[in-house]
Amino acid sequence: MKKKFIPLISAALALSLALTGCGGSGSSAAGSSAAGSSAAGPSSAAASSTAVTATLTVGASPSPHAQILNDVIAPLLAAQGIELVVREFDDYIIPNTALEAGELDANYFQHTPYLENFNEENGTHLAVGAEVHFETMALYPGKTASLDVLADGASIAIPNDTTNEARALQLLAAQGLITLKEGVGLEATPNDVVENPKNLKFEEVVAAQIPNLLADVDLGIANGNYALGAGIAGTAIAKEGADSEAAQTYPNVLAIREGDERPELKALIEAMTSPEVKAYIEETYEGTVIAVF
C-alpha cells in the first residue's frame, strides 16, 4: 500500500508519545508470554515451567499480526525461555522508527516494498527477517449479491491508492469483468481498462472505508486486514490467488534491524515460519490470510 513518509527526525516526538501509550497513533501494550494460548502452540502449563532468559518486544498491527504473535508465537517462544511482549500500533511509521531506535526488537505489519521504500526515504537500516503471510484482496457483495446478477452499469468501490487500486483491477480482470492493457501489472489504473462489457463504474475511495460503503455500491474490493476488522471476510465473492502477482510481491514480513543476530531473535524468526503458524493461519482466517512459507 502506498503511504506518505515523514523524515526520521520528525518522527522522534511521535515515537516518544507512542511508546508511552499517548496519542491516537500510539501503541497499546498487549504483552504476551507463556500465558498466551493457542491450539496450534504448546500448552501454557508446559511453557510456564521454563525460566525466562530473554525478552523480545515486537510491534504489530492488531489483525492478523498481533493475533498471530499472541496466540502462536508467544507460547512457542515461552517454551524456549523467551518472553514475547507485543505492542499494537495503528500507525505505519512509528513501528519502523521504534525498531530503528532500538525500542522494538522487531515489527510485523508491512510488506517488503514498503520496508525498502521506508529505508530509502528515512535512512533507516531495517531488513526482512522472515516472509510470513499474504493478505488477500477480495470482492465483497454490496447491493448486488453475486456476479451472476451483476447489472450493466454497476458500481464497484475500489481503493484509491496506486498499489491497491491496481490489485483491485487485476482481480476484476481475473473474473473476466474487464480487460486491461497488456503488461500493466501492478501499476494498472482505470485508464488502462480496454474492455468493460458491463460498463462498470469505479468508485475510487480510501481503502479502509470500503467495508463501510458496501451498502452504497453494488460490489466493493477490500484488503484482507480491513475485511477481517469489519467481520466480512467470510462473505467474499472472489479473492486473489496464492499464486497471483500480488501474492508474490506483497507478503507481510517480520522486520528486524540489519545485522541483529541475537539467538532469541533467530528463535523468533524460526517460530514465524513454523508449522504451528501455518496451521493457525489456515484454520483462523478463511483464506483471507495465506501463509507464504
Residue frames relative to the residue before (quaternion, step in Angstrom):
aa qw qx qy qz dx dy dz
M 1.0000 0.0000 0.0000 0.0000 0.00 0.00 0.00
K 0.4237 -0.7111 0.4946 0.2649 3.55 -0.93 0.85
K 0.0459 -0.8106 0.5836 -0.0141 3.57 -0.78 1.01
K 0.4634 -0.6240 0.5381 0.3261 3.54 -1.28 0.37
F 0.2339 -0.7820 0.5648 0.1213 3.55 -0.95 0.87
I 0.1831 -0.7439 0.6288 0.1330 3.54 -1.22 0.57
P 0.5905 -0.5735 0.4059 0.3970 3.60 -1.04 0.59
L 0.6309 -0.5674 0.3818 0.3663 3.53 -1.17 0.70
I 0.6523 0.5272 -0.3327 0.4311 3.60 0.92 -0.85
S 0.6924 0.4788 -0.2939 0.4527 3.57 0.89 -0.87
A 0.6297 0.5293 -0.3413 0.4548 3.59 1.23 -0.26
A 0.4601 0.7241 -0.4388 0.2673 3.59 1.22 -0.26
L 0.6667 0.4950 -0.3144 0.4600 3.59 0.89 -0.90
A 0.6498 0.5110 -0.3193 0.4633 3.57 0.95 -0.88
L 0.6192 0.5488 -0.3389 0.4479 3.55 1.05 -0.75
S 0.6594 0.5162 -0.3109 0.4496 3.56 0.91 -0.92
L 0.6654 0.5002 -0.3001 0.4657 3.54 0.96 -0.89
A 0.6675 0.5279 -0.3140 0.4209 3.55 0.90 -0.94
L 0.7320 0.4489 -0.2565 0.4436 3.55 0.81 -0.94
T 0.6675 0.4221 -0.3227 0.5216 3.59 1.26 -0.02
G 0.5902 -0.6301 0.3401 0.3728 3.56 1.29 0.34
C 0.5413 0.6156 -0.4091 0.4008 3.63 1.17 0.37
G 0.7809 0.3699 -0.2510 0.4363 3.53 -1.23 0.51
G 0.6014 -0.6116 0.3924 0.3322 3.53 -1.19 0.65
S 0.7348 0.3887 -0.2483 0.4974 3.60 1.07 -0.53
G 0.4381 0.7129 -0.4477 0.3154 3.54 1.19 0.40
S 0.5691 -0.5880 0.4580 0.3473 3.50 -1.33 -0.26
S 0.2195 -0.7264 0.6274 0.1748 3.50 -1.26 0.46
A 0.4371 -0.7074 0.4786 0.2820 3.56 -0.69 1.03
A 0.0033 -0.7677 0.6401 -0.0308 3.53 -0.79 1.08
G 0.0527 -0.8633 0.5014 0.0210 3.52 0.78 1.09
S 0.0083 0.7930 -0.6087 0.0230 3.53 -0.98 0.85
S 0.0484 0.7746 -0.6288 0.0484 3.50 -1.04 0.80
A 0.8202 -0.1502 0.1155 0.5398 3.57 -0.87 -0.84
A 0.5694 0.6074 -0.3848 0.3985 3.59 1.21 -0.36
G 0.5374 0.6161 -0.4151 0.3992 3.60 1.18 -0.40
S 0.1170 -0.8129 0.5689 0.0426 3.56 -1.05 0.70
S 0.1275 0.7639 -0.6270 0.0844 3.52 -1.20 0.63
A 0.5282 -0.6251 0.4643 0.3387 3.53 -1.04 0.73
A 0.6618 0.5223 -0.3073 0.4414 3.56 1.17 -0.58
G 0.7331 0.4242 -0.2287 0.4798 3.58 1.17 -0.50
P 0.6864 -0.4646 0.3490 0.4373 3.57 -1.32 0.05
S 0.6099 -0.5758 0.3930 0.3769 3.57 -1.17 0.50
S 0.5758 -0.6009 0.4252 0.3557 3.55 -1.14 0.64
A 0.6034 0.5657 -0.3633 0.4289 3.59 1.07 -0.64
A 0.6683 0.4856 -0.3017 0.4760 3.56 0.96 -0.87
A 0.6582 0.5237 -0.3135 0.4407 3.56 0.98 -0.90
S 0.6759 0.5273 -0.3066 0.4137 3.58 0.95 -0.88
S 0.6129 0.5647 -0.3537 0.4247 3.59 1.21 -0.33
T 0.6286 0.5253 -0.3284 0.4702 3.58 1.29 -0.17
A 0.4281 -0.7127 0.4944 0.2536 3.58 -0.76 1.04
V 0.4554 -0.6814 0.5056 0.2695 3.57 -1.05 0.81
T 0.0896 -0.8138 0.5739 0.0157 3.56 -0.74 1.09
A 0.7912 0.0745 -0.0425 0.6055 3.61 1.26 -0.28
T 0.1950 -0.7596 0.6092 0.1173 3.55 -1.26 0.49
L 0.1093 -0.7738 0.6219 0.0490 3.55 -1.01 0.88
T 0.1639 -0.7659 0.6152 0.0897 3.57 -1.01 0.87
V 0.0509 -0.8143 0.5772 -0.0360 3.55 -0.65 1.16
G 0.2892 -0.7413 0.5823 0.1668 3.58 -0.94 0.93
A 0.0593 0.8205 -0.5615 0.0894 3.57 -0.95 0.85
S 0.4949 -0.5735 0.5501 0.3515 3.52 -1.33 0.38
P 0.6424 -0.5789 0.3319 0.3768 3.61 -1.06 0.68
S 0.8288 0.0089 0.0488 0.5574 3.58 0.74 -1.04
P 0.5885 -0.2631 -0.7642 0.0207 1.52 -1.68 1.87
H 0.4171 0.7806 -0.4168 0.2075 3.56 1.33 -0.27
A 0.7228 0.4208 -0.2569 0.4842 3.58 0.68 -1.08
Q 0.5991 0.5634 -0.3623 0.4386 3.58 1.08 -0.65
I 0.6621 0.4982 -0.3013 0.4719 3.57 0.91 -0.90
L 0.6557 0.5147 -0.3137 0.4547 3.57 0.94 -0.87
N 0.7146 0.4641 -0.2598 0.4545 3.57 0.83 -1.00
D 0.7531 0.4369 -0.2288 0.4355 3.56 0.82 -0.99
V 0.8038 0.2740 -0.1254 0.5130 3.59 1.00 -0.76
I 0.7328 0.4546 -0.2632 0.4326 3.57 0.66 -1.10
A 0.6290 0.5655 -0.3495 0.4029 3.61 0.90 -0.86
P 0.7186 0.4178 -0.2886 0.4751 3.65 0.73 -0.86
L 0.6009 0.5526 -0.3690 0.4443 3.60 1.07 -0.61
L 0.6986 0.4509 -0.2711 0.4849 3.58 0.93 -0.89
A 0.6083 0.5685 -0.3570 0.4234 3.58 1.01 -0.75
A 0.6298 0.5396 -0.3281 0.4523 3.57 1.08 -0.71
Q 0.6993 0.4149 -0.2564 0.5225 3.57 1.30 -0.35
G 0.5875 -0.6057 0.3560 0.4015 3.57 1.28 0.19
I 0.5748 0.5712 -0.3758 0.4497 3.58 1.24 0.40
E 0.2518 -0.7611 0.5811 0.1400 3.58 -0.73 1.07
L 0.1868 -0.7786 0.5918 0.0929 3.57 -0.94 0.92
V 0.0884 -0.7621 0.6407 0.0293 3.55 -0.87 1.03
V 0.1619 -0.8001 0.5746 0.0589 3.58 -0.72 1.09
R 0.1089 -0.7641 0.6331 0.0578 3.58 -0.91 0.95
E 0.2588 -0.7882 0.5441 0.1258 3.55 -0.64 1.14
F 0.1011 -0.7886 0.6064 0.0165 3.55 -1.00 0.94
D 0.2080 -0.7427 0.6157 0.1614 3.55 -1.17 0.61
D 0.5954 0.5304 -0.3290 0.5059 3.54 1.29 0.49
Y 0.3409 -0.7696 0.5084 0.1817 3.60 -1.02 0.77
I 0.6421 0.5136 -0.3290 0.4645 3.61 1.25 0.04
I 0.6779 0.5316 -0.3003 0.4095 3.56 0.79 -1.04
P 0.6360 0.5267 -0.3761 0.4203 3.68 0.84 -0.67
N 0.6704 0.4823 -0.3051 0.4741 3.59 1.08 -0.62
T 0.6583 0.4804 -0.3248 0.4800 3.59 0.95 -0.76
A 0.6269 0.5326 -0.3311 0.4622 3.58 1.10 -0.68
L 0.6444 0.5085 -0.3163 0.4756 3.57 1.03 -0.76
E 0.6453 0.5182 -0.3151 0.4645 3.58 0.93 -0.87
A 0.7117 0.4655 -0.2515 0.4620 3.58 0.99 -0.87
G 0.5325 -0.6517 0.3989 0.3642 3.59 1.23 -0.13
E 0.4656 0.6743 -0.4485 0.3570 3.59 1.26 0.20
L 0.7328 0.2356 -0.1656 0.6165 3.56 1.30 -0.38
D 0.4207 -0.6874 0.5297 0.2643 3.55 -1.22 0.48
A 0.7713 -0.0601 0.0550 0.6313 3.57 1.24 -0.49
N 0.1150 -0.7657 0.6129 0.1576 3.55 -1.29 0.06
Y 0.1703 -0.7775 0.6042 0.0378 3.51 -1.27 0.53
F 0.4559 0.6787 -0.4698 0.3328 3.56 -0.10 1.30
Q 0.7690 0.4010 -0.1458 0.4761 3.58 1.15 -0.62
H 0.4043 -0.6682 0.5496 0.2965 3.53 -1.33 0.19
T 0.7254 -0.4851 0.2815 0.3991 3.55 -1.27 0.40
P 0.6561 0.5010 -0.3543 0.4392 3.68 0.78 -0.78
Y 0.6340 0.5170 -0.3382 0.4651 3.60 1.03 -0.73
L 0.6504 0.5209 -0.3138 0.4551 3.58 0.92 -0.92
E 0.6760 0.4954 -0.2984 0.4566 3.58 0.86 -0.94
N 0.6473 0.5066 -0.3131 0.4757 3.57 1.01 -0.81
F 0.6314 0.5331 -0.3295 0.4566 3.58 1.02 -0.81
N 0.6374 0.5211 -0.3265 0.4643 3.59 0.93 -0.85
E 0.6758 0.5077 -0.2899 0.4488 3.56 0.89 -0.95
E 0.7180 0.4589 -0.2532 0.4580 3.57 0.91 -0.92
N 0.8084 0.3141 -0.1192 0.4834 3.59 1.03 -0.77
G 0.4566 -0.7107 0.4403 0.3044 3.59 1.22 -0.02
T 0.3965 0.7164 -0.4779 0.3182 3.58 1.17 0.54
H 0.3414 -0.7447 0.5501 0.1621 3.54 -1.30 0.36
L 0.2457 0.7835 -0.5198 0.2357 3.53 0.68 1.17
A 0.1224 -0.7997 0.5869 0.0318 3.55 -1.11 0.71
V 0.5348 -0.6038 0.4838 0.3395 3.54 -1.28 0.39
G 0.2393 -0.7686 0.5791 0.1289 3.55 -0.80 1.05
A 0.7813 -0.1314 0.1149 0.5993 3.56 1.05 -0.82
E 0.3260 -0.6797 0.6158 0.2291 3.55 -1.16 0.67
V 0.1589 -0.8564 0.4904 0.0303 3.56 -0.54 1.17
H 0.8230 -0.1457 0.1448 0.5295 3.59 0.53 -1.09
F 0.2878 -0.7104 0.6147 0.1861 3.50 -1.40 0.27
E 0.2486 -0.7603 0.5837 0.1390 3.56 -0.91 0.95
T 0.3446 -0.7803 0.4864 0.1893 3.54 -0.43 1.21
M 0.3154 -0.6641 0.6349 0.2375 3.50 -1.27 0.55
A 0.0480 -0.8318 0.5525 -0.0243 3.57 -0.86 0.92
L 0.4572 -0.6540 0.5427 0.2622 3.50 -1.36 0.46
Y 0.0989 -0.8228 0.5597 -0.0016 3.57 -0.69 1.15
P 0.5120 -0.6558 0.4586 0.3123 3.59 -1.07 0.70
G 0.1393 -0.7446 0.6459 0.0948 3.50 -1.18 0.71
K 0.8128 -0.0203 0.0611 0.5789 3.56 -0.34 -1.23
T 0.7079 0.3654 -0.2312 0.5585 3.56 1.28 -0.40
A 0.3920 -0.7817 0.4469 0.1886 3.56 -0.72 1.11
S 0.8185 0.0160 0.0238 0.5738 3.60 1.07 -0.61
L 0.6334 -0.5382 0.3948 0.3915 3.55 -1.27 0.31
D 0.5727 0.6188 -0.3752 0.3851 3.59 1.14 -0.55
V 0.7732 0.3035 -0.1662 0.5313 3.59 1.09 -0.63
L 0.3346 0.7565 -0.4993 0.2579 3.59 1.22 0.40
A 0.3154 -0.7922 0.5008 0.1488 3.56 -0.60 1.18
D 0.6101 -0.5144 0.4489 0.4020 3.52 -1.31 0.32
G 0.8098 0.2409 -0.1926 0.4992 3.58 -0.92 0.91
A 0.3310 0.7675 -0.4915 0.2444 3.58 1.23 0.28
S 0.3840 -0.7175 0.5393 0.2165 3.55 -1.17 0.66
I 0.0677 -0.7897 0.6097 0.0075 3.56 -1.00 0.91
A 0.3001 -0.7481 0.5674 0.1684 3.56 -0.74 1.08
I 0.0169 0.7859 -0.6164 0.0453 3.56 -0.84 1.04
P 0.5997 -0.5757 0.4000 0.3858 3.62 -1.11 0.56
N 0.3868 -0.7479 0.4971 0.2096 3.56 -1.08 0.70
D 0.5652 0.5576 -0.4210 0.4387 3.63 1.21 0.12
T 0.6871 -0.5620 0.2811 0.3647 3.54 -1.08 0.85
T 0.7098 0.4759 -0.2791 0.4379 3.58 0.69 -1.06
N 0.7464 0.4201 -0.2396 0.4572 3.57 0.70 -1.05
E 0.5794 0.5571 -0.3820 0.4562 3.58 1.13 -0.50
A 0.6517 0.5098 -0.3132 0.4662 3.57 0.95 -0.85
R 0.6389 0.5197 -0.3257 0.4643 3.57 0.97 -0.82
A 0.6427 0.5277 -0.3211 0.4533 3.58 0.98 -0.84
L 0.6721 0.4919 -0.2965 0.4674 3.57 0.92 -0.89
Q 0.6370 0.5158 -0.3308 0.4677 3.58 1.02 -0.74
L 0.6243 0.5296 -0.3386 0.4639 3.59 1.08 -0.69
L 0.6481 0.5025 -0.3151 0.4776 3.59 0.98 -0.81
A 0.6393 0.5193 -0.3223 0.4667 3.57 1.03 -0.78
A 0.6439 0.5301 -0.3190 0.4503 3.58 1.01 -0.79
Q 0.6792 0.4595 -0.2789 0.4998 3.59 1.21 -0.52
G 0.5210 -0.6699 0.3923 0.3549 3.58 1.29 0.04
L 0.4602 0.7052 -0.4339 0.3202 3.58 1.24 0.26
I 0.7821 0.0667 -0.0350 0.6186 3.58 1.17 -0.59
T 0.2527 -0.7150 0.6179 0.2076 3.54 -1.37 0.14
L 0.2296 -0.7857 0.5646 0.1059 3.56 -0.91 0.97
K 0.6375 -0.4942 0.4184 0.4176 3.54 -1.27 0.37
E 0.5393 -0.6382 0.4428 0.3252 3.53 -1.00 0.80
G 0.8385 0.2584 -0.1852 0.4426 3.54 -1.02 0.86
V 0.4937 0.6778 -0.4448 0.3148 3.64 1.16 -0.03
G 0.1791 -0.8454 0.4924 0.1032 3.58 1.19 -0.47
L 0.8052 -0.2596 0.2189 0.4861 3.54 -0.97 -0.96
E 0.5805 0.5152 -0.4073 0.4813 3.55 1.16 0.68
A 0.3612 0.7682 -0.4643 0.2524 3.58 1.26 0.21
T 0.0828 -0.7500 0.6546 0.0476 3.53 -1.22 0.70
P 0.6889 -0.4566 0.3313 0.4552 3.62 -1.19 0.16
N 0.5951 0.5742 -0.3641 0.4284 3.60 1.15 -0.48
D 0.6597 0.5071 -0.3015 0.4655 3.58 1.25 -0.35
V 0.4716 0.6487 -0.4557 0.3862 3.60 1.26 0.14
V 0.1349 -0.8193 0.5549 0.0517 3.58 -0.57 1.14
E 0.7724 0.1302 -0.1107 0.6118 3.58 1.23 -0.35
N 0.0586 0.7797 -0.6160 0.0961 3.55 -0.90 1.03
P 0.1202 -0.8751 0.4633 0.0719 3.57 0.62 1.18
K 0.7195 0.4030 -0.2548 0.5049 3.62 1.10 -0.52
N 0.3985 -0.7429 0.4575 0.2827 3.58 1.29 0.15
L 0.1049 0.8293 -0.5366 0.1158 3.53 0.94 0.92
K 0.2665 -0.7489 0.5887 0.1470 3.54 -1.10 0.78
F 0.2473 -0.7957 0.5411 0.1135 3.55 -0.69 1.12
E 0.1615 -0.7667 0.6180 0.0649 3.54 -0.77 1.12
E 0.1624 -0.8198 0.5457 0.0620 3.58 -0.27 1.28
V 0.1064 0.8035 -0.5676 0.1445 3.57 -0.50 1.25
V 0.6690 -0.4661 0.3811 0.4358 3.56 -1.31 0.22
A 0.5654 -0.6625 0.3757 0.3168 3.56 -0.75 1.10
A 0.6746 0.5246 -0.3046 0.4206 3.58 0.88 -0.93
Q 0.6808 0.5142 -0.2888 0.4344 3.61 1.16 -0.52
I 0.4888 0.7151 -0.4211 0.2691 3.58 1.17 -0.41
P 0.6489 0.5065 -0.3599 0.4391 3.68 0.79 -0.73
N 0.6775 0.4939 -0.2901 0.4614 3.59 1.10 -0.65
L 0.7014 0.4746 -0.2566 0.4658 3.59 1.23 -0.36
L 0.4017 0.7600 -0.4537 0.2350 3.59 1.23 -0.06
A 0.6251 0.5492 -0.3494 0.4308 3.60 1.06 -0.59
D 0.7127 0.4609 -0.2452 0.4685 3.58 1.22 -0.43
V 0.7323 0.3231 -0.2094 0.5617 3.60 1.27 -0.11
D 0.6088 -0.5576 0.4040 0.3941 3.57 -1.24 0.26
L 0.7872 -0.0329 0.0586 0.6130 3.55 0.98 -0.92
G 0.1118 -0.7825 0.6056 0.0913 3.56 -1.23 0.36
I 0.2393 -0.7516 0.5970 0.1461 3.55 -1.13 0.66
A 0.0031 -0.8361 0.5433 -0.0757 3.55 -0.49 1.25
N 0.5508 -0.5904 0.4874 0.3324 3.53 -1.27 0.56
G 0.6427 -0.5734 0.3621 0.3563 3.55 -1.16 0.65
N 0.6682 0.5048 -0.3249 0.4395 3.58 0.89 -0.85
Y 0.6616 0.4857 -0.3126 0.4781 3.60 1.02 -0.72
A 0.6285 0.5265 -0.3359 0.4636 3.58 1.05 -0.69
L 0.6374 0.5182 -0.3252 0.4684 3.57 1.00 -0.80
G 0.6721 0.5123 -0.2940 0.4465 3.55 0.92 -0.93
A 0.7169 0.4324 -0.2416 0.4907 3.57 1.10 -0.72
G 0.4627 -0.7138 0.4241 0.3107 3.58 1.25 -0.10
I 0.5559 0.6259 -0.3870 0.3866 3.59 1.15 0.49
A 0.3525 0.7878 -0.4652 0.1966 3.59 1.27 -0.05
G 0.6969 0.4989 -0.2773 0.4343 3.58 1.00 -0.76
T 0.6543 0.5357 -0.3097 0.4347 3.60 1.25 -0.12
A 0.3610 0.7786 -0.4647 0.2178 3.60 1.26 0.02
I 0.3769 -0.7116 0.5548 0.2093 3.54 -1.10 0.83
A 0.7822 -0.0637 0.0801 0.6146 3.57 1.05 -0.82
K 0.1400 -0.8004 0.5809 0.0485 3.57 -1.12 0.71
E 0.5848 -0.5147 0.4813 0.4017 3.53 -1.33 0.29
G 0.4189 -0.7128 0.5048 0.2483 3.56 -1.05 0.73
A 0.6249 -0.5484 0.4076 0.3777 3.55 -1.26 0.45
D 0.7099 0.4200 -0.2510 0.5067 3.58 1.23 -0.42
S 0.4011 0.7319 -0.4663 0.2932 3.60 1.25 0.24
E 0.6478 -0.5090 0.3916 0.4098 3.55 -1.26 0.37
A 0.6373 0.5325 -0.3305 0.4485 3.58 1.01 -0.77
A 0.6465 0.5257 -0.3248 0.4474 3.58 0.97 -0.83
Q 0.6774 0.4813 -0.2901 0.4747 3.56 1.04 -0.75
T 0.7179 0.4669 -0.2431 0.4556 3.58 1.12 -0.63
Y 0.8311 0.2681 -0.0835 0.4800 3.58 0.93 -0.87
P 0.1804 0.7691 -0.5963 0.1427 3.64 0.69 0.89
N 0.4333 -0.6720 0.5298 0.2829 3.58 -1.06 0.73
V 0.1911 -0.8294 0.5237 0.0361 3.54 -0.88 1.00
L 0.4100 -0.5984 0.6111 0.3170 3.49 -1.40 0.27
A 0.1583 -0.8045 0.5690 0.0627 3.58 -0.63 1.15
I 0.0775 -0.7785 0.6226 0.0137 3.54 -1.11 0.82
R 0.5674 -0.5442 0.4588 0.4139 3.57 -1.28 -0.02
E 0.5765 -0.5859 0.4405 0.3611 3.57 -1.06 0.74
G 0.8386 0.2295 -0.1686 0.4645 3.56 -0.98 0.87
D 0.5157 0.6267 -0.4356 0.3894 3.61 1.23 0.02
E 0.0505 0.8335 -0.5418 0.0962 3.57 -0.32 1.26
R 0.2127 0.7959 -0.5370 0.1812 3.58 1.08 0.66
P 0.5897 -0.6072 0.3942 0.3580 3.61 -0.98 0.76
E 0.6633 0.5067 -0.3229 0.4462 3.59 0.94 -0.81
L 0.6305 0.5132 -0.3374 0.4747 3.59 1.12 -0.60
K 0.6171 0.5254 -0.3411 0.4762 3.57 1.05 -0.70
A 0.6253 0.5294 -0.3348 0.4655 3.58 1.06 -0.72
L 0.6274 0.5274 -0.3260 0.4711 3.59 1.05 -0.77
I 0.6550 0.5169 -0.3114 0.4547 3.58 0.89 -0.93
E 0.6616 0.4978 -0.3057 0.4701 3.58 0.93 -0.86
A 0.6528 0.5198 -0.3172 0.4505 3.58 0.98 -0.81
M 0.6329 0.5653 -0.3347 0.4097 3.59 1.01 -0.78
T 0.7624 0.2881 -0.1788 0.5511 3.59 1.14 -0.52
S 0.3449 0.7578 -0.4767 0.2820 3.56 1.11 0.72
P 0.6436 -0.5093 0.3913 0.4162 3.61 -1.22 0.31
E 0.6057 0.5710 -0.3569 0.4239 3.59 1.08 -0.66
V 0.6574 0.4951 -0.3084 0.4771 3.58 0.98 -0.82
K 0.6490 0.5194 -0.3244 0.4515 3.57 0.91 -0.87
A 0.6646 0.4989 -0.3059 0.4645 3.58 0.93 -0.88
Y 0.6390 0.5297 -0.3234 0.4544 3.58 0.98 -0.83
I 0.6548 0.5096 -0.3130 0.4621 3.59 0.91 -0.91
E 0.6787 0.4996 -0.2958 0.4497 3.58 0.86 -0.93
E 0.7211 0.4575 -0.2470 0.4579 3.58 0.99 -0.84
T 0.7393 0.4732 -0.2200 0.4256 3.57 1.10 -0.68
Y 0.8315 0.3452 -0.1225 0.4176 3.57 0.79 -1.00
E 0.4395 -0.7566 0.4311 0.2205 3.60 1.19 0.45
G 0.7149 -0.4599 0.2591 0.4586 3.58 1.00 0.77
T 0.4994 0.6405 -0.4366 0.3870 3.59 1.25 0.00
V 0.7368 0.2035 -0.1325 0.6310 3.55 1.22 -0.60
I 0.0876 -0.8082 0.5823 0.0018 3.57 -0.84 1.02
A 0.4087 -0.6899 0.5384 0.2589 3.59 -0.83 0.97
V 0.2400 -0.7965 0.5432 0.1135 3.60 -0.97 0.85
F 0.6408 0.4960 -0.3387 0.4781 3.60 1.18 0.34
